[in-house]
Amino acid sequence: MGQFVQTEVKNSKGRADAIVKTEGNIYVFEFKMDSNASAEDALAQINSKDYAIPYSADHRKTVKIGVEFSQTERGVKRWLIE
């Protein structure tokens, strides 16, 4: 399908929940449950823990995505893209 997916990708400050690499982009995902945190918190964690830094030299565009899941609805509640 043209994607390479890694989960729990470690760096010196923590672990990104998922990294998805396509031909033109690299997507850095952080997932949060709405009872504990928000999509904003997920994006803040991507930035504060430098999850996207290892891909900065890559020719592909890096996209950061914070995803908030609903505990009651059991699905994606909302997401933010940076």
PyMOL Python script that loads the backbone (N, CA, C, O; Angstrom):
from pymol import cmd

cmd.read_pdbstr("""\
ATOM      1  N   MET A   1       0.811  -1.193   0.000  1.00  0.00           N
ATOM      2  CA  MET A   1       0.000   0.000   0.000  1.00  0.00           C
ATOM      3  C   MET A   1       0.858   1.263   0.000  1.00  0.00           C
ATOM      4  O   MET A   1       0.317   2.361  -0.131  1.00  0.00           O
ATOM      5  N   GLY A   2       2.160   1.144   0.141  1.00  0.00           N
ATOM      6  CA  GLY A   2       3.021   2.305   0.067  1.00  0.00           C
ATOM      7  C   GLY A   2       3.279   3.018   1.374  1.00  0.00           C
ATOM      8  O   GLY A   2       3.834   4.116   1.366  1.00  0.00           O
ATOM      9  N   GLN A   3       2.894   2.432   2.505  1.00  0.00           N
ATOM     10  CA  GLN A   3       3.160   3.035   3.803  1.00  0.00           C
ATOM     11  C   GLN A   3       4.024   2.101   4.634  1.00  0.00           C
ATOM     12  O   GLN A   3       3.938   0.878   4.525  1.00  0.00           O
ATOM     13  N   PHE A   4       4.857   2.709   5.468  1.00  0.00           N
ATOM     14  CA  PHE A   4       5.637   1.964   6.436  1.00  0.00           C
ATOM     15  C   PHE A   4       5.228   2.490   7.797  1.00  0.00           C
ATOM     16  O   PHE A   4       5.345   3.689   8.052  1.00  0.00           O
ATOM     17  N   VAL A   5       4.753   1.628   8.670  1.00  0.00           N
ATOM     18  CA  VAL A   5       4.228   2.041   9.971  1.00  0.00           C
ATOM     19  C   VAL A   5       5.094   1.470  11.091  1.00  0.00           C
ATOM     20  O   VAL A   5       5.422   0.284  11.107  1.00  0.00           O
ATOM     21  N   GLN A   6       5.454   2.350  12.027  1.00  0.00           N
ATOM     22  CA  GLN A   6       6.173   1.933  13.230  1.00  0.00           C
ATOM     23  C   GLN A   6       5.373   2.409  14.438  1.00  0.00           C
ATOM     24  O   GLN A   6       4.763   3.478  14.401  1.00  0.00           O
ATOM     25  N   THR A   7       5.375   1.623  15.501  1.00  0.00           N
ATOM     26  CA  THR A   7       4.694   2.026  16.728  1.00  0.00           C
ATOM     27  C   THR A   7       5.683   2.095  17.871  1.00  0.00           C
ATOM     28  O   THR A   7       6.713   1.421  17.868  1.00  0.00           O
ATOM     29  N   GLU A   8       5.346   2.933  18.861  1.00  0.00           N
ATOM     30  CA  GLU A   8       6.186   3.120  20.050  1.00  0.00           C
ATOM     31  C   GLU A   8       7.643   3.393  19.653  1.00  0.00           C
ATOM     32  O   GLU A   8       8.560   2.707  20.104  1.00  0.00           O
ATOM     33  N   VAL A   9       7.835   4.403  18.805  1.00  0.00           N
ATOM     34  CA  VAL A   9       9.165   4.740  18.291  1.00  0.00           C
ATOM     35  C   VAL A   9       9.902   5.572  19.333  1.00  0.00           C
ATOM     36  O   VAL A   9       9.465   6.667  19.687  1.00  0.00           O
ATOM     37  N   LYS A  10      11.022   5.045  19.820  1.00  0.00           N
ATOM     38  CA  LYS A  10      11.769   5.670  20.914  1.00  0.00           C
ATOM     39  C   LYS A  10      12.719   6.756  20.411  1.00  0.00           C
ATOM     40  O   LYS A  10      13.292   6.665  19.326  1.00  0.00           O
ATOM     41  N   ASN A  11      12.861   7.785  21.246  1.00  0.00           N
ATOM     42  CA  ASN A  11      13.951   8.745  21.104  1.00  0.00           C
ATOM     43  C   ASN A  11      14.483   9.008  22.509  1.00  0.00           C
ATOM     44  O   ASN A  11      14.070   8.338  23.455  1.00  0.00           O
ATOM     45  N   SER A  12      15.382   9.960  22.661  1.00  0.00           N
ATOM     46  CA  SER A  12      16.009  10.176  23.967  1.00  0.00           C
ATOM     47  C   SER A  12      15.055  10.777  25.005  1.00  0.00           C
ATOM     48  O   SER A  12      15.365  10.771  26.196  1.00  0.00           O
ATOM     49  N   LYS A  13      13.903  11.295  24.571  1.00  0.00           N
ATOM     50  CA  LYS A  13      12.978  11.944  25.497  1.00  0.00           C
ATOM     51  C   LYS A  13      11.675  11.192  25.710  1.00  0.00           C
ATOM     52  O   LYS A  13      10.868  11.596  26.548  1.00  0.00           O
ATOM     53  N   GLY A  14      11.448  10.108  24.973  1.00  0.00           N
ATOM     54  CA  GLY A  14      10.192   9.380  25.123  1.00  0.00           C
ATOM     55  C   GLY A  14       9.906   8.499  23.924  1.00  0.00           C
ATOM     56  O   GLY A  14      10.818   8.072  23.216  1.00  0.00           O
ATOM     57  N   ARG A  15       8.611   8.230  23.704  1.00  0.00           N
ATOM     58  CA  ARG A  15       8.197   7.355  22.597  1.00  0.00           C
ATOM     59  C   ARG A  15       7.008   7.974  21.868  1.00  0.00           C
ATOM     60  O   ARG A  15       6.002   8.328  22.482  1.00  0.00           O
ATOM     61  N   ALA A  16       7.139   8.096  20.559  1.00  0.00           N
ATOM     62  CA  ALA A  16       6.006   8.506  19.734  1.00  0.00           C
ATOM     63  C   ALA A  16       5.094   7.298  19.576  1.00  0.00           C
ATOM     64  O   ALA A  16       5.578   6.179  19.404  1.00  0.00           O
ATOM     65  N   ASP A  17       3.802   7.504  19.632  1.00  0.00           N
ATOM     66  CA  ASP A  17       2.871   6.384  19.525  1.00  0.00           C
ATOM     67  C   ASP A  17       2.931   5.700  18.172  1.00  0.00           C
ATOM     68  O   ASP A  17       2.902   4.472  18.092  1.00  0.00           O
ATOM     69  N   ALA A  18       3.018   6.499  17.092  1.00  0.00           N
ATOM     70  CA  ALA A  18       3.099   5.896  15.756  1.00  0.00           C
ATOM     71  C   ALA A  18       3.787   6.851  14.793  1.00  0.00           C
ATOM     72  O   ALA A  18       3.632   8.069  14.879  1.00  0.00           O
ATOM     73  N   ILE A  19       4.550   6.269  13.874  1.00  0.00           N
ATOM     74  CA  ILE A  19       5.174   6.993  12.773  1.00  0.00           C
ATOM     75  C   ILE A  19       4.732   6.285  11.498  1.00  0.00           C
ATOM     76  O   ILE A  19       4.892   5.071  11.367  1.00  0.00           O
ATOM     77  N   VAL A  20       4.178   7.044  10.565  1.00  0.00           N
ATOM     78  CA  VAL A  20       3.755   6.488   9.284  1.00  0.00           C
ATOM     79  C   VAL A  20       4.538   7.203   8.186  1.00  0.00           C
ATOM     80  O   VAL A  20       4.497   8.428   8.073  1.00  0.00           O
ATOM     81  N   LYS A  21       5.249   6.421   7.384  1.00  0.00           N
ATOM     82  CA  LYS A  21       6.053   6.977   6.298  1.00  0.00           C
ATOM     83  C   LYS A  21       5.419   6.601   4.964  1.00  0.00           C
ATOM     84  O   LYS A  21       5.177   5.428   4.681  1.00  0.00           O
ATOM     85  N   THR A  22       5.155   7.630   4.146  1.00  0.00           N
ATOM     86  CA  THR A  22       4.653   7.418   2.798  1.00  0.00           C
ATOM     87  C   THR A  22       5.687   7.979   1.827  1.00  0.00           C
ATOM     88  O   THR A  22       6.742   8.462   2.238  1.00  0.00           O
ATOM     89  N   GLU A  23       5.379   7.912   0.571  1.00  0.00           N
ATOM     90  CA  GLU A  23       6.314   8.413  -0.434  1.00  0.00           C
ATOM     91  C   GLU A  23       6.621   9.897  -0.259  1.00  0.00           C
ATOM     92  O   GLU A  23       7.759  10.324  -0.459  1.00  0.00           O
ATOM     93  N   GLY A  24       5.620  10.680   0.112  1.00  0.00           N
ATOM     94  CA  GLY A  24       5.811  12.125   0.192  1.00  0.00           C
ATOM     95  C   GLY A  24       5.788  12.732   1.571  1.00  0.00           C
ATOM     96  O   GLY A  24       6.154  13.896   1.731  1.00  0.00           O
ATOM     97  N   ASN A  25       5.364  11.972   2.590  1.00  0.00           N
ATOM     98  CA  ASN A  25       5.204  12.530   3.936  1.00  0.00           C
ATOM     99  C   ASN A  25       5.637  11.553   5.017  1.00  0.00           C
ATOM    100  O   ASN A  25       5.699  10.342   4.810  1.00  0.00           O
ATOM    101  N   ILE A  26       5.934  12.126   6.181  1.00  0.00           N
ATOM    102  CA  ILE A  26       6.147  11.349   7.401  1.00  0.00           C
ATOM    103  C   ILE A  26       5.173  11.906   8.425  1.00  0.00           C
ATOM    104  O   ILE A  26       5.197  13.100   8.725  1.00  0.00           O
ATOM    105  N   TYR A  27       4.316  11.046   8.962  1.00  0.00           N
ATOM    106  CA  TYR A  27       3.303  11.443   9.927  1.00  0.00           C
ATOM    107  C   TYR A  27       3.717  10.974  11.313  1.00  0.00           C
ATOM    108  O   TYR A  27       4.003   9.795  11.522  1.00  0.00           O
ATOM    109  N   VAL A  28       3.746  11.916  12.263  1.00  0.00           N
ATOM    110  CA  VAL A  28       4.083  11.612  13.646  1.00  0.00           C
ATOM    111  C   VAL A  28       2.790  11.706  14.453  1.00  0.00           C
ATOM    112  O   VAL A  28       2.195  12.779  14.557  1.00  0.00           O
ATOM    113  N   PHE A  29       2.356  10.578  15.023  1.00  0.00           N
ATOM    114  CA  PHE A  29       1.101  10.515  15.766  1.00  0.00           C
ATOM    115  C   PHE A  29       1.345  10.385  17.267  1.00  0.00           C
ATOM    116  O   PHE A  29       2.253   9.681  17.710  1.00  0.00           O
ATOM    117  N   GLU A  30       0.516  11.080  18.031  1.00  0.00           N
ATOM    118  CA  GLU A  30       0.436  10.873  19.475  1.00  0.00           C
ATOM    119  C   GLU A  30      -1.040  10.735  19.802  1.00  0.00           C
ATOM    120  O   GLU A  30      -1.855  11.557  19.383  1.00  0.00           O
ATOM    121  N   PHE A  31      -1.384   9.697  20.549  1.00  0.00           N
ATOM    122  CA  PHE A  31      -2.772   9.387  20.882  1.00  0.00           C
ATOM    123  C   PHE A  31      -3.045   9.648  22.356  1.00  0.00           C
ATOM    124  O   PHE A  31      -2.220   9.331  23.214  1.00  0.00           O
ATOM    125  N   LYS A  32      -4.204  10.225  22.646  1.00  0.00           N
ATOM    126  CA  LYS A  32      -4.629  10.489  24.025  1.00  0.00           C
ATOM    127  C   LYS A  32      -6.083  10.077  24.197  1.00  0.00           C
ATOM    128  O   LYS A  32      -6.880  10.168  23.264  1.00  0.00           O
ATOM    129  N   MET A  33      -6.418   9.625  25.396  1.00  0.00           N
ATOM    130  CA  MET A  33      -7.798   9.310  25.770  1.00  0.00           C
ATOM    131  C   MET A  33      -8.410  10.562  26.389  1.00  0.00           C
ATOM    132  O   MET A  33      -7.768  11.210  27.216  1.00  0.00           O
ATOM    133  N   ASP A  34      -9.639  10.919  26.009  1.00  0.00           N
ATOM    134  CA  ASP A  34     -10.238  12.180  26.445  1.00  0.00           C
ATOM    135  C   ASP A  34     -10.407  12.298  27.957  1.00  0.00           C
ATOM    136  O   ASP A  34     -10.530  13.410  28.470  1.00  0.00           O
ATOM    137  N   SER A  35     -10.417  11.197  28.669  1.00  0.00           N
ATOM    138  CA  SER A  35     -10.535  11.266  30.131  1.00  0.00           C
ATOM    139  C   SER A  35      -9.235  11.724  30.783  1.00  0.00           C
ATOM    140  O   SER A  35      -9.240  12.162  31.934  1.00  0.00           O
ATOM    141  N   ASN A  36      -8.118  11.627  30.055  1.00  0.00           N
ATOM    142  CA  ASN A  36      -6.815  11.982  30.620  1.00  0.00           C
ATOM    143  C   ASN A  36      -6.175  13.201  29.969  1.00  0.00           C
ATOM    144  O   ASN A  36      -5.465  13.952  30.638  1.00  0.00           O
ATOM    145  N   ALA A  37      -6.410  13.409  28.694  1.00  0.00           N
ATOM    146  CA  ALA A  37      -5.720  14.476  27.973  1.00  0.00           C
ATOM    147  C   ALA A  37      -6.487  14.807  26.693  1.00  0.00           C
ATOM    148  O   ALA A  37      -7.481  14.159  26.366  1.00  0.00           O
ATOM    149  N   SER A  38      -6.009  15.830  25.972  1.00  0.00           N
ATOM    150  CA  SER A  38      -6.692  16.308  24.773  1.00  0.00           C
ATOM    151  C   SER A  38      -5.788  16.192  23.550  1.00  0.00           C
ATOM    152  O   SER A  38      -4.621  15.814  23.656  1.00  0.00           O
ATOM    153  N   ALA A  39      -6.345  16.521  22.397  1.00  0.00           N
ATOM    154  CA  ALA A  39      -5.559  16.559  21.164  1.00  0.00           C
ATOM    155  C   ALA A  39      -4.465  17.625  21.274  1.00  0.00           C
ATOM    156  O   ALA A  39      -3.365  17.442  20.752  1.00  0.00           O
ATOM    157  N   GLU A  40      -4.766  18.736  21.953  1.00  0.00           N
ATOM    158  CA  GLU A  40      -3.747  19.771  22.181  1.00  0.00           C
ATOM    159  C   GLU A  40      -2.596  19.229  23.008  1.00  0.00           C
ATOM    160  O   GLU A  40      -1.432  19.520  22.732  1.00  0.00           O
ATOM    161  N   ASP A  41      -2.923  18.437  24.027  1.00  0.00           N
ATOM    162  CA  ASP A  41      -1.885  17.823  24.856  1.00  0.00           C
ATOM    163  C   ASP A  41      -1.010  16.880  24.028  1.00  0.00           C
ATOM    164  O   ASP A  41       0.205  16.819  24.214  1.00  0.00           O
ATOM    165  N   ALA A  42      -1.642  16.153  23.117  1.00  0.00           N
ATOM    166  CA  ALA A  42      -0.900  15.233  22.257  1.00  0.00           C
ATOM    167  C   ALA A  42       0.085  15.986  21.370  1.00  0.00           C
ATOM    168  O   ALA A  42       1.241  15.581  21.247  1.00  0.00           O
ATOM    169  N   LEU A  43      -0.362  17.079  20.750  1.00  0.00           N
ATOM    170  CA  LEU A  43       0.545  17.886  19.920  1.00  0.00           C
ATOM    171  C   LEU A  43       1.647  18.506  20.759  1.00  0.00           C
ATOM    172  O   LEU A  43       2.799  18.556  20.327  1.00  0.00           O
ATOM    173  N   ALA A  44       1.313  18.975  21.948  1.00  0.00           N
ATOM    174  CA  ALA A  44       2.319  19.556  22.839  1.00  0.00           C
ATOM    175  C   ALA A  44       3.386  18.520  23.194  1.00  0.00           C
ATOM    176  O   ALA A  44       4.568  18.851  23.292  1.00  0.00           O
ATOM    177  N   GLN A  45       2.974  17.280  23.385  1.00  0.00           N
ATOM    178  CA  GLN A  45       3.934  16.225  23.699  1.00  0.00           C
ATOM    179  C   GLN A  45       4.853  15.933  22.509  1.00  0.00           C
ATOM    180  O   GLN A  45       6.055  15.733  22.689  1.00  0.00           O
ATOM    181  N   ILE A  46       4.298  15.907  21.306  1.00  0.00           N
ATOM    182  CA  ILE A  46       5.121  15.707  20.110  1.00  0.00           C
ATOM    183  C   ILE A  46       6.210  16.780  20.050  1.00  0.00           C
ATOM    184  O   ILE A  46       7.369  16.484  19.760  1.00  0.00           O
ATOM    185  N   ASN A  47       5.828  18.021  20.324  1.00  0.00           N
ATOM    186  CA  ASN A  47       6.781  19.131  20.251  1.00  0.00           C
ATOM    187  C   ASN A  47       7.759  19.146  21.413  1.00  0.00           C
ATOM    188  O   ASN A  47       8.957  19.348  21.209  1.00  0.00           O
ATOM    189  N   SER A  48       7.271  18.937  22.622  1.00  0.00           N
ATOM    190  CA  SER A  48       8.153  19.017  23.799  1.00  0.00           C
ATOM    191  C   SER A  48       9.159  17.871  23.865  1.00  0.00           C
ATOM    192  O   SER A  48      10.259  18.024  24.395  1.00  0.00           O
ATOM    193  N   LYS A  49       8.768  16.734  23.324  1.00  0.00           N
ATOM    194  CA  LYS A  49       9.663  15.573  23.359  1.00  0.00           C
ATOM    195  C   LYS A  49      10.399  15.354  22.032  1.00  0.00           C
ATOM    196  O   LYS A  49      11.076  14.343  21.848  1.00  0.00           O
ATOM    197  N   ASP A  50      10.257  16.309  21.117  1.00  0.00           N
ATOM    198  CA  ASP A  50      11.017  16.305  19.852  1.00  0.00           C
ATOM    199  C   ASP A  50      10.851  15.029  19.035  1.00  0.00           C
ATOM    200  O   ASP A  50      11.821  14.530  18.465  1.00  0.00           O
ATOM    201  N   TYR A  51       9.648  14.502  18.973  1.00  0.00           N
ATOM    202  CA  TYR A  51       9.411  13.265  18.225  1.00  0.00           C
ATOM    203  C   TYR A  51       9.660  13.415  16.728  1.00  0.00           C
ATOM    204  O   TYR A  51       9.969  12.427  16.061  1.00  0.00           O
ATOM    205  N   ALA A  52       9.532  14.622  16.184  1.00  0.00           N
ATOM    206  CA  ALA A  52       9.703  14.827  14.739  1.00  0.00           C
ATOM    207  C   ALA A  52      11.142  15.139  14.343  1.00  0.00           C
ATOM    208  O   ALA A  52      11.473  15.078  13.158  1.00  0.00           O
ATOM    209  N   ILE A  53      12.001  15.468  15.296  1.00  0.00           N
ATOM    210  CA  ILE A  53      13.388  15.862  14.996  1.00  0.00           C
ATOM    211  C   ILE A  53      14.144  14.819  14.167  1.00  0.00           C
ATOM    212  O   ILE A  53      14.848  15.207  13.235  1.00  0.00           O
ATOM    213  N   PRO A  54      14.038  13.519  14.454  1.00  0.00           N
ATOM    214  CA  PRO A  54      14.814  12.547  13.669  1.00  0.00           C
ATOM    215  C   PRO A  54      14.485  12.548  12.172  1.00  0.00           C
ATOM    216  O   PRO A  54      15.247  11.995  11.378  1.00  0.00           O
ATOM    217  N   TYR A  55      13.378  13.152  11.781  1.00  0.00           N
ATOM    218  CA  TYR A  55      12.955  13.129  10.383  1.00  0.00           C
ATOM    219  C   TYR A  55      13.191  14.471   9.685  1.00  0.00           C
ATOM    220  O   TYR A  55      12.815  14.636   8.524  1.00  0.00           O
ATOM    221  N   SER A  56      13.804  15.419  10.374  1.00  0.00           N
ATOM    222  CA  SER A  56      13.985  16.759   9.816  1.00  0.00           C
ATOM    223  C   SER A  56      14.937  16.790   8.622  1.00  0.00           C
ATOM    224  O   SER A  56      14.827  17.680   7.779  1.00  0.00           O
ATOM    225  N   ALA A  57      15.855  15.852   8.533  1.00  0.00           N
ATOM    226  CA  ALA A  57      16.785  15.811   7.398  1.00  0.00           C
ATOM    227  C   ALA A  57      16.213  15.045   6.203  1.00  0.00           C
ATOM    228  O   ALA A  57      16.799  15.054   5.121  1.00  0.00           O
ATOM    229  N   ASP A  58      15.095  14.398   6.395  1.00  0.00           N
ATOM    230  CA  ASP A  58      14.454  13.640   5.318  1.00  0.00           C
ATOM    231  C   ASP A  58      13.831  14.602   4.308  1.00  0.00           C
ATOM    232  O   ASP A  58      13.374  15.680   4.686  1.00  0.00           O
ATOM    233  N   HIS A  59      13.807  14.231   3.052  1.00  0.00           N
ATOM    234  CA  HIS A  59      13.242  15.096   2.006  1.00  0.00           C
ATOM    235  C   HIS A  59      11.718  15.199   2.075  1.00  0.00           C
ATOM    236  O   HIS A  59      11.132  16.100   1.475  1.00  0.00           O
ATOM    237  N   ARG A  60      11.075  14.285   2.800  1.00  0.00           N
ATOM    238  CA  ARG A  60       9.620  14.287   2.892  1.00  0.00           C
ATOM    239  C   ARG A  60       9.127  15.298   3.920  1.00  0.00           C
ATOM    240  O   ARG A  60       9.844  15.647   4.857  1.00  0.00           O
ATOM    241  N   LYS A  61       7.909  15.756   3.734  1.00  0.00           N
ATOM    242  CA  LYS A  61       7.282  16.687   4.676  1.00  0.00           C
ATOM    243  C   LYS A  61       6.906  15.928   5.948  1.00  0.00           C
ATOM    244  O   LYS A  61       6.370  14.822   5.887  1.00  0.00           O
ATOM    245  N   THR A  62       7.193  16.534   7.094  1.00  0.00           N
ATOM    246  CA  THR A  62       6.820  15.941   8.380  1.00  0.00           C
ATOM    247  C   THR A  62       5.526  16.586   8.860  1.00  0.00           C
ATOM    248  O   THR A  62       5.418  17.811   8.918  1.00  0.00           O
ATOM    249  N   VAL A  63       4.542  15.749   9.207  1.00  0.00           N
ATOM    250  CA  VAL A  63       3.239  16.210   9.668  1.00  0.00           C
ATOM    251  C   VAL A  63       3.012  15.648  11.071  1.00  0.00           C
ATOM    252  O   VAL A  63       3.121  14.442  11.289  1.00  0.00           O
ATOM    253  N   LYS A  64       2.697  16.530  12.015  1.00  0.00           N
ATOM    254  CA  LYS A  64       2.444  16.120  13.402  1.00  0.00           C
ATOM    255  C   LYS A  64       0.938  16.055  13.615  1.00  0.00           C
ATOM    256  O   LYS A  64       0.212  16.980  13.251  1.00  0.00           O
ATOM    257  N   ILE A  65       0.470  14.955  14.208  1.00  0.00           N
ATOM    258  CA  ILE A  65      -0.967  14.764  14.400  1.00  0.00           C
ATOM    259  C   ILE A  65      -1.243  14.321  15.836  1.00  0.00           C
ATOM    260  O   ILE A  65      -0.775  13.271  16.275  1.00  0.00           O
ATOM    261  N   GLY A  66      -2.002  15.132  16.553  1.00  0.00           N
ATOM    262  CA  GLY A  66      -2.460  14.786  17.890  1.00  0.00           C
ATOM    263  C   GLY A  66      -3.876  14.266  17.804  1.00  0.00           C
ATOM    264  O   GLY A  66      -4.759  14.942  17.276  1.00  0.00           O
ATOM    265  N   VAL A  67      -4.103  13.063  18.320  1.00  0.00           N
ATOM    266  CA  VAL A  67      -5.408  12.410  18.208  1.00  0.00           C
ATOM    267  C   VAL A  67      -5.985  12.186  19.604  1.00  0.00           C
ATOM    268  O   VAL A  67      -5.305  11.694  20.503  1.00  0.00           O
ATOM    269  N   GLU A  68      -7.253  12.559  19.762  1.00  0.00           N
ATOM    270  CA  GLU A  68      -7.963  12.373  21.025  1.00  0.00           C
ATOM    271  C   GLU A  68      -9.081  11.357  20.811  1.00  0.00           C
ATOM    272  O   GLU A  68      -9.938  11.534  19.945  1.00  0.00           O
ATOM    273  N   PHE A  69      -9.063  10.300  21.603  1.00  0.00           N
ATOM    274  CA  PHE A  69     -10.093   9.268  21.531  1.00  0.00           C
ATOM    275  C   PHE A  69     -11.132   9.495  22.618  1.00  0.00           C
ATOM    276  O   PHE A  69     -10.806   9.953  23.713  1.00  0.00           O
ATOM    277  N   SER A  70     -12.386   9.172  22.311  1.00  0.00           N
ATOM    278  CA  SER A  70     -13.476   9.261  23.273  1.00  0.00           C
ATOM    279  C   SER A  70     -13.612   7.923  23.993  1.00  0.00           C
ATOM    280  O   SER A  70     -13.789   6.877  23.367  1.00  0.00           O
ATOM    281  N   GLN A  71     -13.527   7.977  25.294  1.00  0.00           N
ATOM    282  CA  GLN A  71     -13.675   6.756  26.073  1.00  0.00           C
ATOM    283  C   GLN A  71     -15.111   6.239  26.013  1.00  0.00           C
ATOM    284  O   GLN A  71     -15.331   5.028  25.981  1.00  0.00           O
ATOM    285  N   THR A  72     -16.080   7.139  25.998  1.00  0.00           N
ATOM    286  CA  THR A  72     -17.478   6.709  25.985  1.00  0.00           C
ATOM    287  C   THR A  72     -17.937   6.257  24.600  1.00  0.00           C
ATOM    288  O   THR A  72     -18.669   5.275  24.480  1.00  0.00           O
ATOM    289  N   GLU A  73     -17.512   6.966  23.556  1.00  0.00           N
ATOM    290  CA  GLU A  73     -17.911   6.631  22.187  1.00  0.00           C
ATOM    291  C   GLU A  73     -17.018   5.559  21.547  1.00  0.00           C
ATOM    292  O   GLU A  73     -17.385   4.953  20.540  1.00  0.00           O
ATOM    293  N   ARG A  74     -15.854   5.337  22.140  1.00  0.00           N
ATOM    294  CA  ARG A  74     -14.898   4.325  21.663  1.00  0.00           C
ATOM    295  C   ARG A  74     -14.461   4.554  20.222  1.00  0.00           C
ATOM    296  O   ARG A  74     -14.473   3.640  19.398  1.00  0.00           O
ATOM    297  N   GLY A  75     -14.081   5.774  19.944  1.00  0.00           N
ATOM    298  CA  GLY A  75     -13.587   6.130  18.632  1.00  0.00           C
ATOM    299  C   GLY A  75     -12.853   7.452  18.685  1.00  0.00           C
ATOM    300  O   GLY A  75     -12.676   8.027  19.759  1.00  0.00           O
ATOM    301  N   VAL A  76     -12.428   7.934  17.540  1.00  0.00           N
ATOM    302  CA  VAL A  76     -11.732   9.207  17.467  1.00  0.00           C
ATOM    303  C   VAL A  76     -12.703  10.337  17.761  1.00  0.00           C
ATOM    304  O   VAL A  76     -13.730  10.468  17.094  1.00  0.00           O
ATOM    305  N   LYS A  77     -12.388  11.138  18.737  1.00  0.00           N
ATOM    306  CA  LYS A  77     -13.216  12.285  19.108  1.00  0.00           C
ATOM    307  C   LYS A  77     -12.826  13.495  18.262  1.00  0.00           C
ATOM    308  O   LYS A  77     -13.689  14.178  17.710  1.00  0.00           O
ATOM    309  N   ARG A  78     -11.526  13.755  18.165  1.00  0.00           N
ATOM    310  CA  ARG A  78     -11.027  14.815  17.298  1.00  0.00           C
ATOM    311  C   ARG A  78      -9.530  14.694  17.118  1.00  0.00           C
ATOM    312  O   ARG A  78      -8.865  13.935  17.824  1.00  0.00           O
ATOM    313  N   TRP A  79      -9.000  15.455  16.160  1.00  0.00           N
ATOM    314  CA  TRP A  79      -7.570  15.443  15.902  1.00  0.00           C
ATOM    315  C   TRP A  79      -7.137  16.836  15.500  1.00  0.00           C
ATOM    316  O   TRP A  79      -7.930  17.637  15.005  1.00  0.00           O
ATOM    317  N   LEU A  80      -5.867  17.108  15.721  1.00  0.00           N
ATOM    318  CA  LEU A  80      -5.261  18.380  15.322  1.00  0.00           C
ATOM    319  C   LEU A  80      -4.018  18.073  14.504  1.00  0.00           C
ATOM    320  O   LEU A  80      -3.273  17.140  14.804  1.00  0.00           O
ATOM    321  N   ILE A  81      -3.809  18.864  13.475  1.00  0.00           N
ATOM    322  CA  ILE A  81      -2.670  18.655  12.579  1.00  0.00           C
ATOM    323  C   ILE A  81      -1.799  19.897  12.604  1.00  0.00           C
ATOM    324  O   ILE A  81      -2.297  21.021  12.544  1.00  0.00           O
ATOM    325  N   GLU A  82      -0.506  19.684  12.694  1.00  0.00           N
ATOM    326  CA  GLU A  82       0.465  20.794  12.674  1.00  0.00           C
ATOM    327  C   GLU A  82       1.511  20.525  11.621  1.00  0.00           C
ATOM    328  O   GLU A  82       2.423  21.331  11.437  1.00  0.00           O
TER     329      GLU A  82
END
""", "prot")
cmd.dss("prot")
cmd.show_as("cartoon", "prot")
cmd.util.cbc("prot")
cmd.orient("prot")
